[in-house]
């Protein structure tokens, strides 16, 4: 009998673990009740909180990928992130639903990135019309377009 250590504190034997057989039936060998329901597909149903968290993780990866794709210097990337944060904060102040990357917040209003980017591009037209900024309106618009493409590649909403 094989022993497995999980989390360095709990020992399980192979009979304690759930086995998946080649005929796609799952059973727990220690259970008196056998589950012989065949697995019909490879999809899982996730509740909305988990979907929102996964979306934020993927959106964060898309954000990083966009920065890499644009081949920004460290200074340009910092400036872009600061300007993105400033515009997001201004939009939040004006009542927009602004998505964030906070995994402790699974509110759907802060998880939808695709519709937000269109709103950000529109909002930035007035935002960039006054004051000093770290990046240009065109630079941010270009970033938003590429970020949107990567969000779609990462199956974000």
C-alpha positions as CSV (number, residue, x, y, z in Angstrom):
1,X,0.0,0.0,0.0
2,X,1.4,3.4,-1.0
3,X,1.3,6.3,1.4
4,X,1.1,9.9,0.3
5,X,1.9,13.0,2.3
6,X,-0.3,16.0,1.6
7,X,0.6,19.4,3.1
8,X,3.3,17.7,5.1
9,X,1.0,16.8,7.9
10,X,-1.7,14.4,6.7
11,X,-0.9,10.9,5.5
12,X,-3.2,9.2,3.0
13,X,-3.1,5.8,1.6
14,X,-4.0,5.1,-2.0
15,X,-7.2,3.6,-0.8
16,X,-8.2,6.9,0.8
17,X,-7.9,8.7,-2.4
18,X,-10.5,8.9,-5.1
19,X,-9.6,6.9,-8.2
20,X,-10.7,7.7,-11.7
21,X,-10.9,4.6,-13.8
22,X,-10.3,4.4,-17.5
23,X,-14.0,3.8,-18.2
24,X,-14.7,7.4,-16.8
25,X,-16.4,6.2,-13.6
26,X,-15.4,7.7,-10.4
27,X,-15.5,5.8,-7.1
28,X,-14.2,6.3,-3.6
29,X,-12.8,2.9,-2.6
30,X,-13.6,3.5,1.1
31,X,-17.2,4.3,0.4
32,X,-20.0,1.7,0.6
33,X,-21.8,3.6,-2.1
34,X,-20.3,3.4,-5.6
35,X,-20.7,6.3,-8.0
36,X,-21.0,4.8,-11.4
37,X,-22.2,7.9,-13.2
38,X,-20.2,8.3,-16.4
39,X,-18.5,11.6,-17.0
40,X,-20.1,13.1,-20.1
41,X,-17.9,16.1,-20.7
42,X,-14.9,18.0,-19.4
43,X,-16.7,21.1,-18.3
44,X,-17.2,22.3,-14.7
45,X,-19.9,24.6,-13.4
46,X,-18.4,27.4,-11.3
47,X,-20.4,29.8,-9.1
48,X,-20.3,33.5,-10.1
49,X,-17.8,34.4,-7.4
50,X,-15.3,31.9,-8.7
51,X,-15.9,33.0,-12.3
52,X,-15.2,36.6,-11.3
53,X,-12.0,35.6,-9.4
54,X,-10.7,33.5,-12.4
55,X,-11.6,36.4,-14.7
56,X,-9.5,38.8,-12.6
57,X,-6.6,36.4,-12.6
58,X,-6.8,36.1,-16.4
59,X,-7.2,39.9,-16.8
60,X,-4.1,40.4,-14.7
61,X,-2.2,38.0,-17.0
62,X,-3.6,39.9,-20.0
63,X,-2.5,43.2,-18.5
64,X,1.1,41.9,-18.0
65,X,1.1,40.3,-21.5
66,X,0.0,43.6,-23.0
67,X,2.8,45.5,-21.3
68,X,5.3,42.8,-22.5
69,X,3.9,43.0,-26.1
70,X,4.3,46.7,-26.2
71,X,8.0,46.3,-25.2
72,X,7.8,49.2,-22.7
73,X,10.8,50.4,-20.8
74,X,10.4,50.1,-17.0
75,X,9.8,53.9,-16.8
76,X,7.1,53.7,-19.6
77,X,5.4,50.8,-17.9
78,X,5.4,52.6,-14.5
79,X,4.0,55.7,-16.1
80,X,1.3,53.7,-17.9
81,X,0.3,51.9,-14.7
82,X,0.1,55.1,-12.8
83,X,-2.0,56.8,-15.5
84,X,-4.2,53.8,-15.7
85,X,-4.7,53.9,-12.0
86,X,-5.4,57.7,-12.1
87,X,-8.0,57.4,-14.8
88,X,-9.6,54.4,-13.0
89,X,-9.8,56.4,-9.8
90,X,-11.4,59.4,-11.6
91,X,-13.9,57.1,-13.3
92,X,-14.8,55.5,-10.0
93,X,-15.3,59.0,-8.6
94,X,-17.7,59.8,-11.5
95,X,-19.8,56.7,-10.8
96,X,-18.4,54.2,-13.3
97,X,-18.0,50.5,-12.4
98,X,-14.3,50.1,-12.4
99,X,-12.8,46.6,-12.5
100,X,-9.9,45.8,-10.2
101,X,-7.4,43.0,-9.8
102,X,-8.3,42.4,-6.1
103,X,-9.1,38.7,-5.7
104,X,-10.8,39.3,-2.3
105,X,-13.5,41.3,-4.1
106,X,-15.6,39.1,-6.3
107,X,-18.3,41.7,-7.0
108,X,-19.3,41.4,-10.7
109,X,-19.2,45.2,-10.9
110,X,-15.4,45.1,-10.4
111,X,-14.8,42.1,-12.6
112,X,-15.9,43.1,-16.1
113,X,-12.9,44.4,-18.0
114,X,-14.0,44.4,-21.6
115,X,-16.9,46.9,-21.3
116,X,-14.8,49.1,-19.0
117,X,-12.0,49.5,-21.6
118,X,-14.4,51.1,-24.1
119,X,-15.6,53.4,-21.3
120,X,-12.1,54.2,-20.3
121,X,-11.1,55.2,-23.9
122,X,-14.1,57.5,-24.1
123,X,-13.6,59.0,-20.6
124,X,-9.9,59.6,-21.4
125,X,-10.8,62.0,-24.2
126,X,-11.9,64.5,-21.6
127,X,-9.4,63.4,-19.0
128,X,-6.5,64.2,-21.4
129,X,-7.9,67.5,-22.5
130,X,-6.5,69.3,-19.4
131,X,-3.6,68.9,-17.0
132,X,-0.2,67.2,-17.2
133,X,-0.1,63.5,-17.8
134,X,2.5,60.8,-17.7
135,X,1.5,59.2,-21.1
136,X,-0.4,60.6,-24.1
137,X,-4.0,59.9,-25.0
138,X,-2.8,58.0,-28.1
139,X,-0.5,55.9,-26.0
140,X,-3.2,54.9,-23.5
141,X,-5.7,54.3,-26.4
142,X,-3.1,52.0,-28.0
143,X,-2.7,50.2,-24.7
144,X,-6.4,49.8,-24.3
145,X,-6.8,48.3,-27.7
146,X,-4.0,45.8,-27.1
147,X,-5.3,45.0,-23.6
148,X,-8.8,44.3,-25.1
149,X,-7.3,41.9,-27.6
150,X,-5.4,40.0,-24.9
151,X,-8.5,39.9,-22.6
152,X,-10.3,38.2,-25.4
153,X,-7.4,35.7,-25.9
154,X,-7.5,35.0,-22.2
155,X,-11.3,34.5,-22.3
156,X,-12.0,37.4,-20.0
157,X,-15.3,39.3,-19.8
